[in-house]
Amino acid sequence: MEGETLKLDTAIIGGGITGLYTCLQLWKQKGPHHRIGLFEASNRFGGRIETVEMDGFLAEYGPMRFEKHAQPLLMGLIQELGLATSYFPPYMAATDPESLYTLGHDDLWSASGRPPAQVNALELLCLGILRVLQASGGDVDDPRDPRHWEWWSVLDESYYHALRTAMNFRGEPLRSTGFWNVLSTVLTHRALTKIINYGTFYHSIHQNPSAAECIIFWLRGLHPNETMVGIKEGSEALVSKLAEKLSSLLPEPPVLHRNHKLVSIEEGEGQYVRLLFSVADGRMVTVCARHVVLALPRSPLKKLVSFFPERISQLIDSVIPIPLFKCFFVTKEPWWNHETLPQTGASSVPTRELHYYYREEGSEKRGMVMVYGDSPSKHYWQSFIAGEPHLRVELNNDSRLREYYVKYLSHTPHTAFRPEGEGGRNALTCFGIRDFSREPFEAGVHFWKPGVEIENAITELSAFSFLLTGRFHNCLHICGEAYSDFQGFIEGGLRTALGVVQQIT
């Protein structure tokens, strides 16, 4: 394309799952004569989705679990691509003594004369949410009251919409309040500290995101009718199968470009947007398109804000990046087995979650453990990352990770360290690490800041022009997990993709 200008109806920037899905839906709805090009800055599609084979195990360094009922778009895509799902354990908390919390007088528990009760961090979080909402009809001092779960089981998207747009808490819109601020009025600081330190999954309470969005996140994730699944072939199969499907569309498929980094975006002639890309071989490529879809997370979008109206720049900065990391270790002498529950020993390791995988081949045993965390534990592990930008997992790179496996993971949570060669460093056959707080992603997921009217923000971002005067048509479109009403999951990106496709004429 050097020396030429490629003309398109729609250019899609970003080759993650949202960009690829946008490409497919646009082709379906606008027809094969709508000229589409997709441009990815790196040498691979998938973005934060990455599945790596490690000595016979599939290690999910990106998304790994999905709500089967709450994510219909994703489930439909999985079916369309001919992929299969497999069981994934539900969210669960560590239950070792130091991770438990004793509800006492300060927590209102003993007001009815009941003896103190011990709860895990997830139950404590549920207790806080139930007290904020005051809607279940159950005992808001008892997170185990079955009436809570009867109420919870009928919640749906219409309830979440009402919670997001109309629900108040102590005279203030819930969406305008931080999650930490809200929980601090219904739980003691001691209780909140226990959740922050020992809660599983990513707990961003200390970053104080929108209370409405965090509560919706957990109402969905802990819904009594929900089932968690993974993708049997690995999450990256979503990307590879989708790219294959796009490349096989007839009569003329969309063109998928890798190693094309967007440098500038500006008004072109007529109704076209002029895009300039730098290519890995040193060339500069010009593309003119009537519409430009930016299927990107916050970090790369912030590098483009000088090309956008001020209002759009403000909205791009209205989400909080949540850094996540994952480490995987494969050993030929695991102390765990098929029955070892997630989070076993998690409170003894600098992490948020531990997941265990196990297999036997004759007399040979193999095990894999996943270390999954956010702040502050990510600071402990991120010094083992060598590359910047950090685009892919680093496998068997920093030998110091072997020592930290021995220190924390080569023994059961209830026994002393094993000597070298007995579950120690010599038994470790493969290890890897990926840190999403590094560029170009900045985060594993995102949460909205307090005060943002989320549904209006999504609509504004789905179609806007260069000029506030409106002289130029609404030719720019932002979509992705970061700017969705289902943050933290692929479903959010797919929802915003459909919203953007509807805006493209």
Backbone torsions as a table, in degrees:
resi	resn	phi	psi	omega
1	MET	NA	1.0	-177.6
2	GLU	-61.7	134.2	179.8
3	GLY	81.2	-5.4	-179.4
4	GLU	-117.6	161.4	173.8
5	THR	-114.4	118.5	179.2
6	LEU	-82.6	127.1	179.1
7	LYS	-104.7	131.6	-178.0
8	LEU	-133.4	159.0	168.5
9	ASP	-78.2	-43.5	179.1
10	THR	-139.1	130.1	171.5
11	ALA	-107.7	129.6	179.3
12	ILE	-108.1	124.2	-179.1
13	ILE	-104.6	116.2	-179.3
14	GLY	117.1	119.0	-177.6
15	GLY	-105.1	30.8	170.7
16	GLY	-79.7	-171.5	-176.0
17	ILE	-63.4	-35.6	179.6
18	THR	-66.6	-44.9	179.1
19	GLY	-63.2	-43.6	179.4
20	LEU	-64.6	-41.2	179.4
21	TYR	-67.1	-39.4	175.8
22	THR	-59.1	-42.5	179.9
23	CYS	-60.2	-46.3	-179.4
24	LEU	-64.2	-47.2	-177.6
25	GLN	-67.1	-35.8	178.4
26	LEU	-65.6	-42.2	178.1
27	TRP	-63.2	-41.5	-179.5
28	LYS	-65.7	-42.6	-172.2
29	GLN	-86.8	-28.4	-177.5
30	LYS	-101.7	-13.4	178.0
31	GLY	92.3	162.1	-175.1
32	PRO	-68.1	-14.9	-179.6
33	HIS	-85.6	-5.8	173.4
34	HIS	-79.6	112.0	-173.3
35	ARG	-75.7	119.4	-175.4
36	ILE	-123.8	136.5	171.1
37	GLY	-131.7	138.3	178.0
38	LEU	-115.3	136.7	-173.3
39	PHE	-128.0	121.0	180.0
40	GLU	-115.1	133.5	-175.6
41	ALA	-72.9	-32.3	-176.9
42	SER	-91.5	-174.6	-178.7
43	ASN	-93.5	11.2	179.9
44	ARG	-145.1	154.5	172.2
45	PHE	-92.4	155.5	175.4
46	GLY	123.0	-25.8	178.5
47	GLY	57.8	-116.7	-176.6
48	ARG	-82.0	-2.5	177.1
49	ILE	-88.7	121.2	178.5
50	GLU	-153.4	121.6	175.7
51	THR	-113.5	129.5	-177.1
52	VAL	-124.6	131.4	175.0
53	GLU	-79.1	125.1	-178.7
54	MET	-129.1	98.4	177.8
55	ASP	50.4	45.0	176.0
56	GLY	93.7	-8.6	175.9
57	PHE	-102.9	147.7	171.4
58	LEU	-95.3	112.8	-179.8
59	ALA	-97.2	119.3	179.6
60	GLU	-90.7	101.9	179.8
61	TYR	-85.0	-7.5	174.9
62	GLY	-122.1	-139.3	179.9
63	PRO	-57.2	140.1	-175.9
64	MET	-136.4	-19.6	-174.2
65	ARG	-139.4	143.9	-173.9
66	PHE	-142.0	141.2	175.7
67	GLU	-75.4	119.6	-173.2
68	LYS	-65.8	-37.6	-176.8
69	HIS	-91.0	-33.4	-175.5
70	ALA	-81.4	-11.8	-176.9
71	GLN	-119.8	67.5	-176.0
72	PRO	-66.3	-34.1	179.4
73	LEU	-64.8	-44.3	178.9
74	LEU	-64.9	-43.6	179.5
75	MET	-62.6	-37.0	177.0
76	GLY	-65.5	-39.5	178.9
77	LEU	-66.6	-41.7	177.4
78	ILE	-57.8	-44.6	179.3
79	GLN	-66.4	-43.3	-179.4
80	GLU	-60.4	-34.7	-178.1
81	LEU	-86.8	-0.4	177.3
82	GLY	74.7	25.9	179.4
83	LEU	-94.2	162.9	-179.5
84	ALA	-117.7	153.8	176.6
85	THR	-107.2	160.2	177.5
86	SER	-137.5	160.4	-177.6
87	TYR	-61.8	138.6	170.9
88	PHE	-129.5	136.5	-177.5
89	PRO	-59.2	143.8	176.4
90	PRO	-67.7	168.7	175.6
91	TYR	-60.2	132.5	176.1
92	MET	-145.7	154.2	-177.2
93	ALA	-103.5	157.5	172.3
94	ALA	-64.3	147.9	-178.0
95	THR	-123.9	10.9	176.4
96	ASP	-69.0	153.6	-169.1
97	PRO	-52.9	-40.8	-175.5
98	GLU	-70.6	-16.4	-179.8
99	SER	-91.5	-7.4	-178.8
100	LEU	-88.1	158.3	-178.7
101	TYR	-127.8	135.0	179.3
102	THR	-95.4	114.1	177.1
103	LEU	-70.8	124.7	-178.2
104	GLY	-129.3	-161.2	-174.8
105	HIS	-60.1	-40.0	-178.9
106	ASP	-62.3	-22.5	-178.4
107	ASP	-98.0	10.0	179.3
108	LEU	72.3	-0.6	-175.7
109	TRP	-62.7	-41.6	-172.5
110	SER	-85.3	5.9	-178.1
111	ALA	-62.2	-28.5	-179.3
112	SER	-96.2	9.8	178.3
113	GLY	84.7	6.1	179.2
114	ARG	-74.2	150.2	175.8
115	PRO	-68.2	157.2	178.2
116	PRO	-56.7	148.4	-179.9
117	ALA	-127.4	145.3	176.8
118	GLN	-97.7	133.6	178.9
119	VAL	-130.1	154.8	175.4
120	ASN	-87.4	174.8	-173.9
121	ALA	-64.4	-33.4	179.6
122	LEU	-70.3	-40.5	175.7
123	GLU	-63.6	-37.1	179.5
124	LEU	-65.9	-40.9	176.5
125	LEU	-62.6	-44.9	177.5
126	CYS	-59.2	-40.8	179.1
127	LEU	-59.4	-44.2	178.6
128	GLY	-62.2	-44.6	-179.9
129	ILE	-63.6	-42.5	179.8
130	LEU	-63.2	-38.2	178.4
131	ARG	-69.5	-35.1	177.5
132	VAL	-66.0	-46.4	-174.0
133	LEU	-77.7	-33.9	178.8
134	GLN	50.5	45.2	-171.8
135	ALA	-127.4	-10.3	-170.6
136	SER	-80.2	-21.6	-174.2
137	GLY	80.0	-0.6	178.1
138	GLY	-94.6	179.9	179.8
139	ASP	-74.9	111.3	-176.2
140	VAL	-77.5	5.5	170.2
141	ASP	-103.0	0.0	-176.9
142	ASP	-131.8	103.6	-177.9
143	PRO	-68.5	-10.3	-177.7
144	ARG	-99.8	4.3	178.4
145	ASP	-61.3	122.2	-176.8
146	PRO	-61.5	-20.8	179.4
147	ARG	-65.2	-28.9	175.6
148	HIS	-59.6	-44.9	-173.5
149	TRP	-76.7	-26.7	173.2
150	GLU	-65.9	-42.7	176.9
151	TRP	-66.5	-45.1	-177.1
152	TRP	-61.3	-34.5	-172.6
153	SER	-67.5	-16.0	-178.6
154	VAL	-106.0	4.0	179.8
155	LEU	-69.9	143.2	-179.0
156	ASP	-144.4	-173.3	-175.6
157	GLU	-62.7	-29.1	178.3
158	SER	-67.0	-36.2	176.7
159	TYR	-66.8	-43.0	-179.6
160	TYR	-63.3	-37.2	177.2
161	HIS	-62.0	-45.2	-179.8
162	ALA	-64.7	-40.1	179.3
163	LEU	-62.6	-40.5	-177.1
164	ARG	-71.4	-36.1	-170.0
165	THR	-104.5	-26.9	-169.2
166	ALA	-127.5	-14.3	-172.7
167	MET	-79.0	134.9	176.0
168	ASN	-108.5	155.5	173.7
169	PHE	-133.1	112.3	-178.9
170	ARG	53.1	45.1	173.5
171	GLY	84.9	2.8	-179.0
172	GLU	-125.7	140.3	177.2
173	PRO	-56.2	133.5	-177.9
174	LEU	-59.4	-33.9	-179.5
175	ARG	-68.3	-18.1	-177.7
176	SER	-90.7	-0.5	-173.0
177	THR	-114.0	145.3	176.1
178	GLY	-76.3	149.4	-178.7
179	PHE	-62.3	-39.5	177.7
180	TRP	-64.2	-44.9	-179.6
181	ASN	-58.4	-44.7	-177.7
182	VAL	-67.2	-48.3	-178.0
183	LEU	-63.9	-31.0	-177.9
184	SER	-68.0	-16.5	178.1
185	THR	-87.2	-14.2	-177.1
186	VAL	-120.2	-10.1	176.2
187	LEU	-130.8	154.5	175.8
188	THR	-73.4	161.8	177.5
189	HIS	-63.5	-34.8	177.1
190	ARG	-60.2	-42.2	179.3
191	ALA	-65.8	-43.0	179.5
192	LEU	-63.7	-38.6	177.9
193	THR	-61.5	-37.8	178.3
194	LYS	-64.1	-41.9	178.3
195	ILE	-64.9	-46.3	-177.6
196	ILE	-61.0	-40.9	-174.9
197	ASN	-81.8	-33.2	-171.2
198	TYR	-122.5	-1.2	179.5
199	GLY	-67.7	142.5	178.9
200	THR	-86.9	175.7	-172.2
201	PHE	61.1	-165.6	-179.2
202	TYR	-95.4	121.1	-178.7
203	HIS	-109.5	109.8	-176.0
204	SER	-104.2	26.9	-177.5
205	ILE	-55.0	-41.3	-177.5
206	HIS	-68.0	-14.7	175.3
207	GLN	-93.6	-5.2	169.6
208	ASN	56.3	51.9	176.7
209	PRO	-72.8	-178.8	-178.7
210	SER	-55.6	125.1	179.4
211	ALA	-62.7	-40.9	-178.9
212	ALA	-59.8	-46.6	-176.3
213	GLU	-69.6	-37.4	178.6
214	CYS	-67.4	-40.2	178.7
215	ILE	-65.4	-42.5	177.2
216	ILE	-61.3	-41.5	178.8
217	PHE	-53.9	-47.0	-176.9
218	TRP	-79.2	-30.8	174.4
219	LEU	-61.8	-38.4	176.2
220	ARG	-69.1	-50.8	-171.7
221	GLY	-66.5	-31.7	-178.4
222	LEU	-104.3	15.3	179.1
223	HIS	-56.2	129.8	-176.0
224	PRO	-59.1	-25.2	-179.1
225	ASN	-92.7	5.8	-174.1
226	GLU	-85.3	149.6	174.5
227	THR	-129.6	131.2	178.0
228	MET	-92.4	138.1	178.0
229	VAL	-136.5	157.5	167.9
230	GLY	-114.6	177.6	177.3
231	ILE	-98.3	121.1	-171.4
232	LYS	-56.7	-41.0	-179.1
233	GLU	-80.7	-2.2	-175.4
234	GLY	100.8	143.7	-175.7
235	SER	-61.4	-30.2	-178.6
236	GLU	-67.1	-18.1	175.4
237	ALA	-61.4	-28.2	174.1
238	LEU	-55.8	-44.9	-176.5
239	VAL	-72.3	-49.3	-176.2
240	SER	-64.0	-42.6	179.7
241	LYS	-67.7	-38.1	179.9
242	LEU	-68.1	-41.3	177.3
243	ALA	-63.5	-40.4	177.1
244	GLU	-62.3	-42.6	-179.7
245	LYS	-62.5	-44.7	179.9
246	LEU	-61.7	-40.0	-177.7
247	SER	-72.5	-14.7	-178.0
248	SER	-103.2	1.9	-178.7
249	LEU	-66.4	143.2	-178.4
250	LEU	-120.5	151.8	8.5
251	PRO	-82.5	-20.9	-179.3
252	GLU	-141.3	115.3	-176.1
253	PRO	-75.9	158.9	170.2
254	PRO	-61.0	151.2	179.7
255	VAL	-95.5	126.4	-178.8
256	LEU	-104.5	119.7	-176.9
257	HIS	-110.3	131.9	170.4
258	ARG	-106.7	166.2	178.2
259	ASN	59.0	32.9	175.5
260	HIS	-118.0	105.6	-177.9
261	LYS	-99.6	125.6	-179.8
262	LEU	-69.7	126.4	-178.3
263	VAL	-103.5	-42.4	-179.5
264	SER	-149.8	158.0	179.8
265	ILE	-143.5	124.1	-175.2
266	GLU	-153.1	168.7	177.8
267	GLU	-67.0	134.4	175.3
268	GLY	-106.6	-159.4	179.9
269	GLU	-80.9	146.6	178.7
270	GLY	62.2	-128.1	-178.3
271	GLN	-103.5	24.9	-176.0
272	TYR	-104.7	148.9	171.5
273	VAL	-101.5	134.5	-179.9
274	ARG	-99.0	123.9	-179.2
275	LEU	-115.8	140.3	176.9
276	LEU	-121.6	127.2	-178.7
277	PHE	-118.3	141.7	167.0
278	SER	-97.2	137.3	-176.4
279	VAL	-109.4	153.6	-173.8
280	ALA	-57.4	-29.7	-178.6
281	ASP	-84.3	7.9	176.0
282	GLY	96.7	-6.9	179.5
283	ARG	-76.5	161.2	170.4
284	MET	-113.9	133.9	-175.7
285	VAL	-121.3	133.5	178.2
286	THR	-106.1	133.5	177.6
287	VAL	-129.9	134.9	173.2
288	CYS	-114.5	129.5	-176.7
289	ALA	-139.6	146.7	177.3
290	ARG	-72.9	-30.6	177.9
291	HIS	-134.3	145.7	177.5
292	VAL	-128.9	120.3	177.6
293	VAL	-100.8	123.2	179.0
294	LEU	-104.1	94.2	-179.3
295	ALA	-95.4	71.5	-168.9
296	LEU	-132.9	151.6	171.0
297	PRO	-75.0	-177.4	-172.5
298	ARG	-63.2	-43.5	-172.3
299	SER	-58.4	-53.4	177.7
300	PRO	-67.2	-29.3	176.9
301	LEU	-65.5	-38.3	-179.4
302	LYS	-62.7	-26.1	177.9
303	LYS	-74.3	-10.5	-178.6
304	LEU	-108.8	3.1	-170.3
305	VAL	-64.6	-21.8	178.8
306	SER	-65.6	-16.4	179.6
307	PHE	-93.6	-3.4	-172.7
308	PHE	-111.6	159.1	170.2
309	PRO	-60.3	155.9	-177.1
310	GLU	-59.1	-39.6	-179.1
311	ARG	-61.0	-40.6	179.3
312	ILE	-67.5	-38.9	176.9
313	SER	-60.0	-40.5	178.1
314	GLN	-63.7	-41.6	-179.9
315	LEU	-68.0	-37.2	177.5
316	ILE	-59.9	-33.7	-179.3
317	ASP	-90.5	12.1	-176.2
318	SER	-94.7	10.5	174.8
319	VAL	-119.1	153.6	-179.6
320	ILE	-102.1	122.7	176.3
321	PRO	-74.9	129.8	179.4
322	ILE	-106.4	109.1	-178.4
323	PRO	-73.1	138.3	178.2
324	LEU	-133.9	151.9	174.4
325	PHE	-139.6	159.4	173.7
326	LYS	-140.0	138.8	168.7
327	CYS	-123.7	142.5	173.7
328	PHE	-125.3	140.6	177.5
329	PHE	-131.4	129.7	177.7
330	VAL	-112.4	131.3	-177.3
331	THR	-132.0	152.3	176.3
332	LYS	-93.0	0.7	178.6
333	GLU	-135.5	66.5	179.8
334	PRO	-73.1	143.8	172.8
335	TRP	-86.8	-13.7	-178.3
336	TRP	-94.3	173.7	177.8
337	ASN	-144.9	-167.2	-177.4
338	HIS	-60.9	-25.0	-173.7
339	GLU	-93.3	-3.0	-179.0
340	THR	-70.4	124.8	-174.8
341	LEU	-80.7	150.0	171.0
342	PRO	-56.3	151.1	178.8
343	GLN	76.3	-0.6	175.9
344	THR	-59.6	117.4	-179.8
345	GLY	78.8	7.4	-175.0
346	ALA	-62.7	-31.2	-178.1
347	SER	-72.7	-8.7	-179.9
348	SER	-101.4	5.2	-176.3
349	VAL	-129.2	144.3	175.3
350	PRO	-71.7	85.7	-176.8
351	THR	-162.2	175.6	173.3
352	ARG	-103.0	-39.5	-178.3
353	GLU	-139.1	150.8	167.6
354	LEU	-125.4	133.8	174.9
355	HIS	-126.9	140.4	-175.0
356	TYR	-117.6	140.3	178.4
357	TYR	-129.9	146.0	-170.9
358	TYR	-149.8	144.0	173.1
359	ARG	-152.3	156.2	176.2
360	GLU	-124.8	136.1	174.6
361	GLU	-127.0	95.1	-172.4
362	GLY	65.7	-124.2	179.0
363	SER	-89.9	-3.5	-177.3
364	GLU	-90.5	135.1	178.3
365	LYS	-113.5	146.1	174.8
366	ARG	-137.8	144.2	177.8
367	GLY	-139.2	149.0	173.8
368	MET	-130.5	138.2	176.4
369	VAL	-123.4	138.9	178.4
370	MET	-109.3	129.2	173.5
371	VAL	-104.8	120.6	-171.9
372	TYR	-131.6	122.3	-175.8
373	GLY	-154.4	177.7	177.5
374	ASP	-135.2	-155.3	176.1
375	SER	-72.4	143.4	3.0
376	PRO	-90.7	-5.9	-173.4
377	SER	-63.9	-24.8	-179.5
378	LYS	-61.1	-28.8	179.2
379	HIS	-67.6	-26.2	178.7
380	TYR	-69.9	-39.8	-172.1
381	TRP	-94.5	-22.5	-168.5
382	GLN	-71.4	-14.0	177.3
383	SER	-69.4	-10.9	179.1
384	PHE	-88.8	0.9	177.1
385	ILE	-85.7	130.4	-178.7
386	ALA	-97.8	-39.9	-170.5
387	GLY	-87.2	144.7	174.0
388	GLU	-146.3	117.2	3.5
389	PRO	-69.4	155.7	-174.2
390	HIS	-104.3	89.5	-171.5
391	LEU	-91.0	-25.5	-174.2
392	ARG	-142.2	167.9	176.9
393	VAL	-59.8	145.5	172.2
394	GLU	-104.0	117.3	-175.1
395	LEU	-102.7	132.8	172.5
396	ASN	49.5	41.4	-171.8
397	ASN	-97.6	-65.7	-175.8
398	ASP	-92.7	111.9	-175.6
399	SER	-64.6	-16.3	178.3
400	ARG	-63.4	-26.3	177.8
401	LEU	-60.7	-29.9	175.4
402	ARG	-59.7	-43.7	-178.4
403	GLU	-64.9	-37.2	-178.9
404	TYR	-76.0	-27.1	170.9
405	TYR	-62.8	-46.6	179.4
406	VAL	-61.2	-41.6	-176.5
407	LYS	-64.0	-41.4	-170.2
408	TYR	-112.1	-28.3	-164.0
409	LEU	-124.2	-7.8	-175.5
410	SER	-84.4	2.6	-179.2
411	HIS	-136.7	163.2	178.0
412	THR	-71.1	159.5	178.5
413	PRO	-64.0	-10.3	-172.7
414	HIS	-116.0	8.6	180.0
415	THR	-128.4	166.3	178.0
416	ALA	-76.0	170.9	179.3
417	PHE	-61.5	142.8	173.6
418	ARG	-84.0	151.1	177.1
419	PRO	-70.0	162.4	-179.5
420	GLU	-55.3	136.3	179.8
421	GLY	93.2	-12.5	177.4
422	GLU	-116.3	75.3	-175.8
423	GLY	82.2	5.6	-177.3
424	GLY	-94.6	-152.1	-171.5
425	ARG	-63.5	-31.4	-179.1
426	ASN	-74.0	-17.7	179.0
427	ALA	-87.6	-10.2	-177.8
428	LEU	-80.4	120.8	-175.3
429	THR	-101.9	-21.8	-176.3
430	CYS	-161.4	143.9	176.5
431	PHE	-151.8	155.4	-178.8
432	GLY	-156.2	162.8	-178.9
433	ILE	-148.6	142.9	172.2
434	ARG	-141.2	132.5	-175.5
435	ASP	-122.4	111.4	-176.0
436	PHE	-82.8	-1.9	175.7
437	SER	-78.8	-10.7	178.0
438	ARG	-81.1	162.3	173.9
439	GLU	-67.9	147.3	12.5
440	PRO	-95.8	4.3	-170.7
441	PHE	-92.9	-35.0	178.1
442	GLU	73.8	-26.5	-174.3
443	ALA	-157.2	158.3	170.6
444	GLY	-83.9	-38.4	177.9
445	VAL	-145.7	-179.9	-178.8
446	HIS	-138.7	154.9	171.3
447	PHE	-129.6	147.3	176.6
448	TRP	-70.3	146.8	173.2
449	LYS	-76.6	156.7	175.4
450	PRO	-61.3	148.5	174.7
451	GLY	93.0	-9.2	-178.7
452	VAL	-85.0	131.0	172.3
453	GLU	-83.4	95.1	-164.1
454	ILE	-60.8	-46.5	-176.3
455	GLU	-65.5	-36.8	175.5
456	ASN	-67.3	-39.3	179.6
457	ALA	-63.0	-42.9	179.0
458	ILE	-61.3	-42.2	179.1
459	THR	-63.9	-44.9	179.7
460	GLU	-61.7	-40.5	-178.1
461	LEU	-73.5	-22.8	-175.8
462	SER	-70.7	-20.6	178.1
463	ALA	-162.5	119.4	178.0
464	PHE	-151.4	164.9	-178.1
465	SER	-110.6	169.4	175.2
466	PHE	-65.7	-42.6	-172.5
467	LEU	-108.0	137.5	179.0
468	LEU	-68.3	-16.5	179.2
469	THR	-70.4	-17.8	-179.9
470	GLY	81.6	7.6	179.6
471	ARG	-62.1	-36.2	179.5
472	PHE	-95.5	137.1	-175.6
473	HIS	-65.8	163.1	-179.6
474	ASN	-71.6	85.1	-169.8
475	CYS	-102.4	-8.9	-176.6
476	LEU	-109.9	141.1	-172.8
477	HIS	-143.5	129.4	178.4
478	ILE	-113.8	132.6	176.9
479	CYS	-145.5	166.8	179.2
480	GLY	138.7	168.8	-179.0
481	GLU	-54.6	-39.8	-174.2
482	ALA	-60.7	-33.4	-173.4
483	TYR	-117.3	49.3	-176.9
484	SER	-124.7	175.5	173.6
485	ASP	-100.5	20.0	176.3
486	PHE	-146.4	60.8	-175.1
487	GLN	-67.6	151.0	177.9
488	GLY	93.6	-7.5	-176.0
489	PHE	-140.7	159.2	179.8
490	ILE	-59.2	-35.6	-178.4
491	GLU	-53.1	-38.4	179.4
492	GLY	-61.1	-44.8	177.4
493	GLY	-62.0	-41.3	-179.7
494	LEU	-65.9	-38.5	177.8
495	ARG	-60.9	-46.2	-178.5
496	THR	-68.3	-30.9	177.0
497	ALA	-61.4	-44.3	178.8
498	LEU	-63.1	-39.3	178.0
499	GLY	-62.0	-39.2	179.6
500	VAL	-69.0	-43.3	-178.8
501	VAL	-58.3	-37.6	178.3
502	GLN	-64.2	-24.7	-178.1
503	GLN	-85.4	-12.0	-175.8
504	ILE	-91.7	118.9	-176.3
505	THR	-104.3	NA	NA
